[in-house]
Amino acid sequence: LEAQCRLVGALQCAAAVGLIAGLFLPWIGQAAAGGLALMMLVALAVRIRIRDSLVQMLPAAGYLALNALLCVVGF
């Protein structure tokens, strides 16, 4: 479990770097946003599975929408 947490953290850091790089190379930013959108989709599915309240799901849903928009529309 610890290795999985480290992997997810490393991927999140890489995606953050990708979003910043997207200011200069938009295709990298779009790819990073797509990866983050996929991660947030899984996070939202986990929240639904553990029966969190709607309020607890809102951050995951908001970040999913924001990253999906950045992935499709671009920077």
Residue, then its C-alpha position, 0 to 999 in steps of 0.5 A: l500500500e505504501a508503494q502505491c501511495r508513493l506512485v500516486g504522489a509521484l504521478q500527481c507531481a509529474a502532472a503538476v509539472g506537466l500543467i506548468a509546462g503546458l503554459f509553454l507547450p500546450w499539448i503537454g498541458q493537455a496530456a497532463a490534464g487528461g491524466l489528472a482527469l482520469m485520476m479524479l474519475v477514479a477518485l470519484a468512483v471510489r467516493i461513490r463506492i464508499r458512499d460518501s456524501l455529495v458534499q464530500m464528493l464535490p472536490a473530486a467532481g470539481y477537479l474532474a470537470l476542470n481537468a477535463l475542460l483543460c484537456v479538451v479545450g487546451f490552454 
